[in-house]
Amino acid sequence: MAVSLVLNLEEGAEYAIAEGDDRNEAVYEVIDRLDGIPDPCLQSHFDYGTRVGWWRIMDVLQRYGVPCTVSACGRAVERSPQLAQDAVRRGHEVSAHGWRWESHARMGEAEEREAIARTVAAIERATGVRPVGWHTRSAASPNTRRLLMEEGGFIYDSDYYGDDLPLTMPGSQGRPYAVLPYAFDTNDMQFQHTHRFVRAHDFSGYVNDAFDWLWREGETAPRMMSVGLHLRMLARPGRMPALEQMLEHMLSRGQVWFARRDAIARHWLATVAHHA
């Protein structure tokens, strides 16, 4: 049973008229969208993630000795390089989450190629480590995975939601490439809009139920679970207990591998792909 905690670093990559964009970000806890003028309320909501959220979540992960993958937008890293550097110092992976916090679905090939390269460069410049994983916000384009393979250096992406195990496909120059599943249900985004989660125990209870089911299946077959976290969502004081509740429950079970996504991809490619 492998558990992948994914901490999304998106703050600074969202859309804001005050930053010169043509619109403000639309994904927000309070639905009161401002069109045509800056929205300082929304911008301060994102500020919470970098000013408070990062340190609160990182301290808990360190206390429990659990690694995570920081899925980081390139512009977010460019604006807050100290966070990506802190992640590496603590032993976490920094993977690529696009240049901006945006869908790639309608991007032209040249534009998308540039966005991928720019993201890689920003992360490598800040941390000294080239990212090997990628995750697109929302839908990828028909070219995304091919461009990732052509960029070189990527061994996996997380643009798939259809399984509880990774998939393997041929990569560039005959090297196998892993597709790691991600999940939106075991994800703190359900605190927003849907309000499926209201109290901290709503989130931890749902995640722990999912974990218990997969853990039982893991007696006879390998299983992987992803838990999605966001600085500006989970890190509010009323929600933080959820992270402790999840980690304590999972650690009490034993025979659980808390792993960075690059480690899962490498393990999968070295075992399953090698013997396929």
Secondary structure as UniProt FT lines:
FT   STRAND          2..9
FT   TURN            11..12
FT   HELIX           17..19
FT   HELIX           40..48
FT   HELIX           49..53
FT   HELIX           54..64
FT   STRAND          69..72
FT   HELIX           74..79
FT   HELIX           81..89
FT   TURN            90..91
FT   STRAND          93..96
FT   TURN            105..106
FT   HELIX           109..127
FT   STRAND          133..134
FT   TURN            142..143
FT   HELIX           144..151
FT   STRAND          156..157
FT   STRAND          167..170
FT   HELIX           172..174
FT   STRAND          176..179
FT   HELIX           188..191
FT   HELIX           200..217
FT   TURN            218..220
FT   STRAND          224..230
FT   HELIX           231..234
FT   TURN            237..240
FT   HELIX           241..253
FT   STRAND          257..258
FT   HELIX           261..268
FT   HELIX           269..273
FT   HELIX           274..275
//
